[in-house]
Amino acid sequence: MWGQGLNQLCSGTFSEAEERLQKSIELHMTIPDYQGMVDAKRDLAKCYLCQGKLKQALEVLEKGEQVVVEQGLKGPPITRLHNVLAEAYLTTAEKSEGFGKNEMLKKAKHASRKALKEAKIYRGVLPHAYRVQGSYEWS
């Protein structure tokens, strides 16, 4: 289910991807498979970001981060979640002004640092973590 949603996300069929990824999250919750759920939440958030649905993306990512903390999860899926979370905060900051912008930039900095720290262990996600950190530095 998650793989189908990811393929649809990559092919740009966002409504179908959104549907599959939501079903995947529900499936992972019933098992429970927390790492799989985090992967599906991350990709659902990417889907929302591609559609400009920033509020929904942040909501899904922050719930995913809550699962990570509660379950003590580690590994590449978690680092990828933090990368997308930092991207979502940066995108929201770009569209915000005043205090809201500063708040989003602070959150982006925190998520980006977490991703970079984890990426030093899980090297495959390091390029994305560096790109996100660079985007933060230029904002």
Disulfide bonds with the S-S distance in Angstrom:
none
